[in-house]
């Protein structure tokens, strides 16, 4: 950018010098042709005639006036002429600057517009034109992304509010039966209590998703880092998820290099791995194995979660880390959450100075977290 501004400055200096040189040439031509040159006599006769007509002097008196004004003050007239020429050059230079500022101001005004029309500036400002159009495109994409995220959030709130009614109605219904039928058989009462508890858990899950949406919009990520033995954290994570893995015949195998330690916020990093593993369990095949690995590579620590299941389409793979995006968008699905798990995971990893990514094909889906070895 500095180089381009320097080129513009050089071009403008060249234009000003060219105007100055042309003005000086014209000044010299005027002086040495009309005042003290080949056209001196016609010019003198014209001036004398004007003096005679305006002041009612005779011819010789007018010639004397002309001589005192022009012939005896050549240096002053030459200096006056150059001052006038310099003012003309200065005026043209300011005009160029003014036109550039006006063009840039109009370009900035169009930058705020929501139209798809490109910003057009003078040829000399082509680098600024490209920059403004690039910023305009980025702002439009950002605005579109925010609008889409807001729409997804609104849809989720509507869906969750609707879905809350179902378990709440069931809870009220079964509790009413238990309250009214005091002589209900123990087996039937136990069955109704189990159903009510199941619906209450589902209701709690939906309410937590509401809170998750609110927390995501209000909280800022503050890290409280410490040294963490990564293999131990991953083994503990796999053990904690056994109740979710066992009913589907799934297993979580951990293969981590010994002695790997990461300097990070343990609670937030555990939340990242929790969200990724929960996602892998929900979308992997029954009776399959989820492979969790961790290793050092150069100055990074790489943690990957590999599961076997239906491939994630490429167009959806680009969106899964956006807030409020649900891979399974079916309303009321047990696998679809608030669409914040992976978005929050990305924000936490980025706050640690790392990256998170995913690849997917017909054979497997792999989520990869890369953290700096020292940060």
C-alpha positions in Angstrom: 0.0 0.0 0.0 2.9 2.4 0.8 4.5 1.7 -2.5 1.2 2.4 -4.3 0.8 5.7 -2.4 4.4 6.6 -3.3 3.6 5.9 -7.0 0.5 8.2 -6.8 2.5 10.9 -5.1 5.2 10.7 -7.8 2.5 10.8 -10.5 0.9 13.9 -9.0 4.3 15.7 -8.6 5.0 14.9 -12.2 1.6 16.4 -13.2 2.2 19.6 -11.2 5.7 20.0 -12.6 4.4 19.6 -16.1 1.7 22.2 -15.5 4.3 24.5 -14.0 6.7 24.1 -16.9 3.9 24.7 -19.5 2.8 27.8 -17.5 6.4 29.1 -17.4 6.8 28.6 -21.1 3.6 30.4 -21.8 4.8 33.3 -19.5 8.1 33.6 -21.3 6.4 33.4 -24.7 4.0 36.2 -23.7 6.8 38.4 -22.3 9.3 38.0 -25.0 6.7 38.1 -27.8 4.3 40.7 -26.7 6.2 42.9 -24.2 9.7 42.7 -25.5 9.7 40.8 -28.8 8.5 40.6 -32.3 4.9 41.6 -31.4 6.0 44.4 -29.1 4.9 47.2 -31.6 1.3 45.8 -32.2 0.9 45.2 -28.4 2.2 48.7 -27.6 -0.1 50.3 -30.2 -3.1 48.4 -28.7 -2.2 49.5 -25.1 -1.7 53.1 -26.2 -5.0 53.1 -28.0 -6.8 51.8 -24.9 -5.1 54.5 -22.7 -6.1 57.2 -25.2 -9.7 56.0 -25.3 -10.1 55.6 -21.5 -8.3 58.7 -20.2 -8.7 61.2 -23.1 -4.9 61.7 -23.5 -3.1 62.5 -26.7 -1.0 59.9 -28.5 2.4 61.0 -27.1 1.1 61.2 -23.5 -0.3 57.7 -23.9 3.1 56.4 -25.2 4.8 58.0 -22.2 2.3 56.3 -19.8 2.9 52.9 -21.6 6.6 53.3 -21.3 6.4 54.1 -17.6 4.1 51.2 -16.9 5.6 48.5 -19.1 9.1 49.4 -20.4 10.5 50.7 -17.1 9.0 47.9 -14.9 9.9 44.8 -16.9 11.2 42.9 -13.9 8.1 43.6 -11.8 5.8 42.5 -14.6 7.9 39.3 -15.0 7.7 38.6 -11.2 3.9 39.4 -11.2 3.4 37.0 -14.2 5.3 34.2 -12.4 3.3 34.7 -9.2 0.1 34.4 -11.2 1.4 31.3 -12.9 2.3 29.8 -9.6 -1.2 30.5 -8.2 -2.6 28.8 -11.3 -0.4 25.7 -10.7 -1.3 25.7 -7.1 -5.0 25.9 -8.0 -4.7 22.9 -10.4 -2.8 20.9 -7.8 -5.5 21.5 -5.2 -8.2 20.6 -7.7 -6.5 17.3 -8.3 -6.3 16.6 -4.5 -9.9 17.7 -4.1 -11.1 15.4 -6.8 -9.2 12.5 -5.3 -10.7 13.1 -1.8 -14.2 13.5 -3.3 -13.8 10.2 -5.2 -12.5 8.4 -2.1 -15.3 9.9 0.0 -17.9 8.7 -2.5 -16.3 5.3 -2.5 -16.5 5.1 1.3 -20.2 6.1 1.0 -20.8 3.3 -1.4 -18.9 1.0 0.9 -21.8 1.4 3.4 -24.4 0.7 0.8 -26.0 -2.8 0.6 -26.0 -2.9 -3.2 -23.8 -5.2 -5.2 -22.6 -2.4 -7.4 -18.8 -2.1 -7.4 -16.9 1.0 -6.3 -15.3 2.8 -9.2 -12.5 5.4 -8.6 -10.2 7.4 -11.0 -7.5 5.3 -12.7 -4.8 6.8 -10.5 -6.6 5.3 -7.5 -7.1 1.8 -8.9 -5.2 0.3 -5.9 -7.7 2.1 -3.5 -10.6 0.9 -5.7 -9.5 -2.7 -5.3 -9.0 -2.3 -1.6 -12.5 -0.7 -1.1 -14.1 -3.4 -3.2 -12.3 -6.1 -1.2 -13.5 -4.6 2.1 -17.0 -4.2 0.7 -17.1 -7.9 -0.3 -15.8 -9.0 3.1 -18.4 -6.8 4.9 -21.2 -8.2 2.7 -20.1 -11.8 3.4 -19.9 -11.0 7.2 -23.3 -9.4 7.2 -24.8 -12.4 5.3 -23.2 -14.8 7.8 -24.5 -12.9 10.8 -28.0 -12.8 9.2 -27.9 -16.5 8.5 -26.7 -17.2 12.0 -29.5 -15.0 13.5 -32.1 -16.8 11.4 -30.8 -20.2 12.5 -30.9 -19.1 16.1 -34.4 -17.8 15.7 -35.5 -21.1 14.1 -33.8 -23.1 16.9 -35.6 -21.0 19.6 -38.9 -21.6 17.9 -38.2 -25.3 17.5 -37.0 -25.7 21.1 -40.0 -23.8 22.5 -42.3 -26.1 20.5 -40.4 -29.2 21.6 -40.5 -28.3 25.2 -44.3 -28.6 25.1 -44.1 -32.3 24.3 -42.1 -33.6 27.4 -43.8 -31.0 29.6 -47.2 -32.2 28.6 -46.1 -35.8 29.3 -44.7 -34.9 32.7 -47.9 -33.1 33.7 -50.1 -36.0 32.4 -48.2 -38.8 34.1 -47.9 -36.9 37.4 -51.7 -36.2 37.2 -52.3 -39.9 36.8 -50.0 -40.8 39.7 -51.7 -38.1 41.9 -55.3 -39.2 41.0 -54.8 -43.0 41.1 -53.6 -43.6 44.7 -54.4 -47.3 44.4 -52.4 -47.8 41.2 -50.4 -51.1 41.1 -46.8 -50.7 42.1 -45.5 -52.0 38.7 -47.6 -49.5 36.7 -46.7 -46.7 39.1 -43.0 -47.5 38.7 -43.4 -47.6 34.9 -45.1 -44.1 34.9 -42.4 -42.7 37.2 -39.7 -44.0 34.8 -41.4 -42.4 31.8 -41.9 -39.1 33.7 -38.2 -39.1 34.7 -37.2 -39.7 31.1 -39.4 -36.8 29.9 -38.1 -34.6 32.7 -34.5 -35.3 31.6 -35.4 -34.4 28.0 -37.0 -31.2 29.2 -33.9 -30.4 31.2 -31.8 -30.9 28.1 -33.9 -28.5 26.0 -33.8 -25.9 28.7 -30.0 -26.2 28.9 -29.9 -25.6 25.2 -31.8 -22.3 25.7 -29.2 -21.3 28.3 -26.4 -22.4 26.0 -27.7 -20.0 23.3 -27.8 -17.1 25.8 -24.4 -17.9 27.3 -22.8 -18.0 23.8 -24.1 -14.5 23.0 -23.1 -13.0 26.4 -19.9 -14.6 27.5 -16.3 -13.9 26.5 -13.7 -16.6 26.7 -11.2 -16.1 29.5 -8.6 -18.8 29.8 -7.1 -20.0 33.1 -4.2 -22.1 31.9 -2.2 -24.8 33.6 -0.1 -27.8 32.5 -2.3 -30.7 31.6 -1.3 -34.4 31.1 -3.1 -34.9 27.8 -3.3 -38.8 27.7 -4.9 -38.8 31.2 -7.5 -36.2 30.1 -8.4 -38.2 27.0 -8.6 -41.5 28.9 -10.8 -39.9 31.6 -13.0 -38.5 28.8 -13.5 -41.9 27.2 -14.4 -43.4 30.6 -17.0 -40.7 31.3 -18.7 -41.3 27.9 -19.1 -45.1 28.5 -22.8 -44.8 29.4 -23.4 -43.2 26.0 -21.2 -45.6 24.1 -22.4 -48.9 25.6 -26.1 -48.8 24.6 -25.0 -48.6 20.9 -22.2 -51.1 21.2 -19.6 -48.4 20.5 -16.1 -48.1 22.0 -13.7 -45.2 22.4 -10.0 -46.2 22.0 -7.4 -43.7 23.1 -3.9 -43.8 21.6 -1.8 -41.0 22.9 2.0 -40.6 23.1 3.2 -40.9 26.7 4.3 -37.7 28.5 2.4 -35.3 26.2 1.6 -32.2 28.2 -0.3 -29.2 27.0 -0.5 -25.7 28.6 -4.2 -24.9 28.4 -7.4 -24.2 30.3 -8.4 -27.7 31.5 -12.1 -27.0 31.8 -12.5 -25.4 28.4 -10.3 -27.9 26.7 -12.3 -30.7 28.2 -15.4 -29.0 26.9 -13.9 -29.0 23.4 -13.1 -32.7 23.5 -16.5 -33.4 25.1 -18.3 -31.7 22.3 -16.3 -33.4 19.5 -16.7 -36.9 21.1 -20.5 -36.3 21.7 -20.8 -35.4 18.0 -18.8 -38.5 17.0 -21.0 -40.8 19.1 -24.2 -39.3 17.7 -23.3 -39.6 14.1 -21.1 -42.8 14.0 -22.4 -46.3 13.2 -23.6 -48.7 15.9 -21.0 -51.3 17.1 -18.2 -49.1 15.8 -15.0 -47.8 17.3 -14.1 -44.2 17.8 -10.4 -43.7 17.7 -8.9 -40.8 19.7 -5.2 -40.1 19.2 -2.7 -37.5 20.3 0.8 -36.9 19.2 3.6 -34.2 19.0 4.5 -32.9 15.5 7.1 -30.1 15.3 5.9 -27.3 17.5 2.3 -28.6 17.8 0.2 -31.1 19.5 -2.4 -32.8 17.3 -5.4 -34.5 18.7 -7.8 -36.3 16.4 -11.2 -38.0 16.7 -12.0 -40.6 14.0 -15.3 -42.2 13.7 -17.1 -44.4 11.0 -20.5 -43.3 9.8 -22.3 -41.5 7.1 -20.1 -38.9 5.3 -20.7 -35.3 6.0 -21.4 -33.5 2.6 -18.7 -31.1 1.6 -21.1 -28.1 1.6 -22.1 -28.9 5.2 -18.5 -29.6 6.3 -17.7 -25.9 5.7 -20.6 -24.8 8.0 -20.4 -27.2 11.0 -18.2 -24.8 13.0 -20.6 -21.9 12.5 -22.9 -21.0 15.5 -26.4 -22.4 15.5 -25.7 -24.7 12.6 -27.1 -28.2 13.1 -25.8 -31.1 10.9 -29.1 -32.8 11.5 -31.7 -30.0 11.1 -34.7 -32.2 11.7 -36.8 -30.6 14.4 -37.0 -32.6 17.6 -34.2 -35.0 16.7 -32.4 -36.5 19.6 -29.0 -36.1 17.9 -29.4 -32.4 17.0 -28.5 -29.9 19.7 -28.5 -26.2 19.8 -25.9 -26.1 17.0 -23.3 -24.4 19.4 -21.1 -27.3 20.4 -18.6 -27.2 17.5 -18.8 -23.4 17.3 -17.9 -23.0 20.9 -15.1 -25.6 20.5 -13.7 -23.6 17.6 -13.7 -20.3 19.7 -12.0 -22.1 22.6 -9.3 -23.6 20.4 -8.7 -20.3 18.6 -8.4 -18.6 22.0 -5.6 -21.1 22.7 -3.8 -20.1 19.5 -4.7 -23.4 17.7 -7.0 -24.6 14.9 -9.8 -27.1 14.6 -10.8 -28.8 11.3 -12.8 -31.7 9.9 -12.6 -34.0 6.9 -15.1 -36.6 5.9 -15.6 -39.3 3.3 -17.6 -42.5 2.9 -15.2 -44.4 5.1 -14.6 -42.1 8.0 -14.9 -38.6 9.6 -12.0 -37.1 11.3 -12.0 -34.0 13.6 -8.5 -32.6 14.2 -7.5 -30.2 16.9 -4.0 -28.6 16.7 -2.6 -26.8 19.7 0.7 -25.0 20.0 3.3 -26.9 22.1 4.1 -23.7 24.0 1.7 -20.7 24.1 
